[in-house]
Amino acid sequence: MMLQALVGLLLQLSFFSLVSASPVSISSNNVGGGVGGGIVGFIVLVLDIIVWIEVLQSNRPVANKVLWCLLVFLFPIVGMIVYYLFSNREQHNTRGGYEAIPGA
């Protein structure tokens, strides 16, 4: 139950940061309307949510899960890169791999 509340809180905070970080144009000669920042921000948000789901479904201790989620939340791009490079994901993966069929 606490895990679901943590996921809900992270999703709400990430949505708030996405909405509040939208580009605002003051000058009238802005060509393109600043759409690129919103698309890149959305892609980073989706990738961060994938990292959060992977961390929360892993068999890590709760303290490690919280630290990884905070790292990715506070530093979205750098935290995601650090997670994929240094987190030893194979060791903490809860999903089992394929099993060989006996006799085949």
N, C-alpha and C positions, 0 to 999 in steps of 0.2 A: 504494500500500500504506500509506503514511504517512497519507494522507487517510482511509482506512478506520479506521485506529487512532485518529485524532483524533475521528472521528465516534463510534466506540465508547466512547471515554473520556468525551466530552461526554454521551452518553446515560446512561452509568453514573452520572456525577456528578449529572445532573439527576434521575435516579430516586432517588438517595440523598437529595438535597435535598427531594424531594417526600415521601419516607417520613419523614424526620426532622422535617419541618415540619408534620406532621399535628397538629391541635389536640388538646390534652389537657384534659379537664375535671376539676377538683378538687372543685368544689362540687356538691352533690347537687340543687340547684334549677335546673340548666341545662336550659332547654326547647329542644328542637331538636337537641341533641347536637353542635353545632358542625359540621354537615355542610356549610354554605355555604363555609367556608374550604377544605375539601378539593375541592369542585367548582370553585371559582374557581382554586385552585392547579393543578388538572388542566388547565383551559382555558388558563391561562398557559403551562403546560408544553407543551401541544400546539402553541400558537402559536409558542413559542420554537423548538421542533423544526422547524417549517416555515421559520422564519427561518434556522436553521442549515443546513438542506438547500439553501435558495435561495442562501445565501452560498457554501457549499462547491461548488455546481455552477456558480457564476459564473466569468467569466474574469478575475477580479481577481488581483493578485499574492498570493502566499502570505502575506506579512506582513499585507496588508490583510484577508485572510480570517481570520487568527488574531485580529487586533484586533477585528473585528466580532463574531466568536464569543465572545471574552472579554467584550466590552461587554454582549452579550445574556445571557451566563452570569452575570456579576457583578451586573448590574442588569436583571433579567428584564423588568419592565414598561417602565421608562424606556428601556432599551436597545432594546427592540422598537419603541417609538414613534419613537425617534431614527433607527433603521435605516429605517423606512418613510418618514419625512419627509425625511431628508438623504442617503440612500445612492446616489442616482442609479441606480436599479435598471435602467432601460431601457438605459442605456449598457453595463452589465455583464451583461446577459442573454445566455446562451449559446444559448438556444433561438431558432431562426429563426421569423419570422412567416409568415403565409400568403403564398404567391406567386400572382400573377395567372396565370390559365390563358391561354396565348397563343392568339389567334384567337377568343377568346370575347367 
